[in-house]
Amino acid sequence: MRKGEVLVEKPTLLLPPGSPQLDGFDFRDAYQQQQDMITNFFLVRGIEFPSLKYNNKTYSLDIFEDRLSKAIEQYTQDLQKEENVTSGLVIGPEDCWQFSVLIFICTQIVRSADNDIKSFRNRWNR
């Protein structure tokens, strides 16, 4: 289990559309070439990231030595016991964890878009 957080914030520079900054995701090749490949991977699947800065910080990596179904059950129970509503359990293959986390981030952005737009309109009308 990989524990950490992803901060999504406005970059300090204005970027052209479709140019997200992906920091802390441990992509192995030359950064710009790899980032272009990743952006294209998502675009082909109909996913486009806003030009924001996505900073992943991994705090710990724990190995659970049992079946995946038991790991899911254990970590789900742990989150429920803690009544943790700010964390999520993302399940995916270890060799492409970055994509699992990025897809999770996209779903969270889409889920919050309506409320974010309403909040923005309310601030604008004041």
N, C-alpha and C positions, 0 to 999 in steps of 0.2 A: 504494500500500500504506500502510495506516494502522498505525503501531506504537504500542503502549501497553499498559496493564494495567487490569484491572477488579478492584477490591478489594470483597469482600463481607463485611460485618461487622455486628454487632449495633448498632442505633441507640442513641443515648443516652437516648431516650424510649421507653417501651413504646407500641407502635402496635397498633391493631386489626388483625385478620386481613385480608389482602389489601390492605395499604397500604404497598407498598414505596417507599423513597426512591430515586429515580433521579437521580443527580448526574453531570454531565459528559457527557451523551449528546446535547447540542446540539439539544434539541427547541425549535422556534421560537416557539410561541405562549405565552400566559400559562401559567406553570409548572403550577399546580394543575389547570387545565382540561385541559391537554395530558396530564398524568400520568393523570388519570381516563380520558381517551380511550384511552391506551395500555394501561392496566390492563384496560379493557373489551375492547380488541382481542384481548388474550391470553386473557381469560376465555372469550370466544366460541369460541376455538379449543381450549379445555380446558387452558390453561396458567395456573397461578396462582403468583405469586411469593410466597415467604415475606416477612413484614414485616421485611425487613432493609434495610440501606443498601448500595446498589450505586453505587460511585464509579468512573467511567471516567476514566482519565487518558491522553490521547493525547500521545505524545512526538514523533512525526514523521509526516508525510504525504509519501510518495514516489510520483511518477507513473511508471508503467511504460508506455512508449510502444510497445506491440506488441499482439498478439492475447492474449485472456484465457487461452487454453490455454498459451501460452508463459510468461505471468506465473505461472500456477499451477505449471508445471514448474520455473521458475527459483527461486521462493520455497520450494517443497518441497525442492529440492536444497540450497538454502542452510541450511534447518533440519536436514536430514539430515547435512550436512557438519559443522555445529556440534554435532551430537548433542544438540540442544536438546529436552529432554523436558518443559519447563515452558511452552512456547509452542505455540500452535495457529494454523493457517491457516484463516481464516473467509472464505468467498467469497460475495459477494452484491452486488446493485446498489448503486452509490454513493449514490443518493438515499435509501436506507433502510438504511444501514449499521448504524444503532442497533438495528433489529429483528434483523438477523443476529447481532450481538454478544449481544443479550439472549437469543435462542433458543439460542445456543451456551452461555451461562451456565446456562440451564435444564437443558440436557442434561448438563452437568458436575455440577450439583447432584443430579440424579436418579442419575447414575452413582455418585456417592460416598455416596449416602444409606445403603446397607446397611453400609458400613464405618464411617460416622459413627455410626450407631445402635449397632453392636457396640462401638465405642470408648467411647461414652457409657455403655453398660451395664457395661463393664469398670471404668470409673472409679467408677460408682455402687456396684458390688459391693465395692469395696476398703474 
